[in-house]
Amino acid sequence: MTLDKTPKQPINSRIWSRRVSPRSVAEAIATILIVAGVIMLMQPVSLTLYSYSFTVTLLGTALFVVGSKLPD
């Protein structure tokens, strides 16, 4: 006889039942863009990547600012 009254769910359904907030998605994409822009800025190989580095970093920063205002 068990005292645990919680229904038993498979592990997979508990993992996939978590919701992903728009804020966390926007912040993750923004962080990736910022890091990519900085890497593009510091690489010595391609002038084209260097040319777009400021734009990519600026877009990532703007997305982070806007994404931080989204609901959790």
Helices and strands as residue ranges (DSSP letters): H 11-16, H 22-42, H 47-67
